[in-house]
């Protein structure tokens, strides 16, 4: 393993935003394959960050800075990816359900998913089930992530899963849910395919669900 990849990982884990772009540029000059930089440098670092967050070794502010550092590195290497060489890890649509305007948790999950190499489409907050179905039909994602911070909006998750099944889309599109009042038992009760207790767990759930498709 190239020493520069270790330096890239360290820069993300230690949140050295001022160093990351230069390190990635050095890796490119050394002839390291762009996919290798992403897989063994950027994504590998975010896996460590996610584990640190799960273990309460770091908290939301530190995780966000690491994610921003990763994205700065990704901006350098992304233009070098050839379309026939790029290995898509899947497309995920994220939204906060109708009646709920909270987006901080959703945005953290999005940053972690992007750090794990997924293409993420952010549908914002207060999203109706009807609009969600329109977006699923047009974007054809592999996975939909629904967030709720209010117990009063959780029934919208149930409705979304129900309509997805009614339209026969559940075999092509998986659903994971999350948010402070949401639980694994609720996810199972409404027929969701997965539940993420936090951003790091959401990444693991996304990887598992998409690999099962």
QUIWO-V983291 format. One record per backbone hydrogen bond with DSSP energy under -0.5 kcal/mol. CO is the residue of the C=O (numbers start at 1). NH is the residue of the N-H. Records with the same first field share a line. If there is no record, write none. Layout:
BEGIN
CO = NH, NH
END
This chain:
BEGIN
2 = 5, 6
3 = 7
4 = 8
5 = 9
6 = 10
7 = 11
8 = 12
9 = 13
10 = 14
11 = 16
12 = 15
15 = 17
16 = 19, 20
17 = 21
19 = 23
20 = 24
21 = 25
22 = 26
23 = 27
24 = 28
25 = 29
26 = 30
27 = 32
28 = 31
33 = 36, 37
34 = 38
35 = 39
36 = 40
37 = 41, 42
38 = 43
39 = 44
41 = 45
42 = 46
43 = 47
44 = 48
45 = 49
46 = 50
47 = 51
48 = 52
49 = 53
50 = 54
51 = 55
52 = 57, 58
53 = 56
59 = 63
60 = 64
61 = 65
62 = 66
63 = 67
64 = 68
65 = 69
66 = 70
67 = 71
68 = 72
69 = 73
70 = 74
71 = 75
72 = 76
73 = 76, 77
74 = 78
75 = 79
77 = 80
78 = 81
82 = 85, 86
86 = 88
90 = 119
91 = 142, 143
92 = 121
93 = 145
94 = 123
95 = 147
96 = 127
97 = 100, 126
100 = 126
103 = 107
104 = 108
105 = 109
106 = 110
107 = 111
108 = 112
109 = 113
110 = 114
111 = 115
112 = 116
113 = 118
114 = 117
117 = 89
118 = 120
119 = 92
120 = 122
121 = 94, 123
124 = 96
127 = 98
128 = 132
129 = 133
130 = 134
131 = 135
132 = 136
133 = 137
134 = 138
135 = 139
136 = 140
142 = 174
143 = 93
144 = 146, 176
145 = 95
146 = 178
147 = 97
150 = 153, 154
151 = 154
153 = 156, 157
154 = 157, 158
155 = 159
156 = 160
157 = 161
158 = 162
159 = 163
160 = 164
161 = 165
162 = 166
163 = 167
164 = 169, 170
165 = 168
169 = 172, 173
174 = 144
175 = 193, 194
176 = 146
177 = 196
178 = 148
179 = 182
183 = 187
184 = 188
185 = 189
186 = 190
187 = 191, 192
188 = 191
194 = 177
195 = 197
198 = 202
199 = 203
200 = 204
201 = 205
202 = 206
203 = 207
204 = 208
205 = 209
206 = 210
207 = 211
208 = 212
210 = 213
END
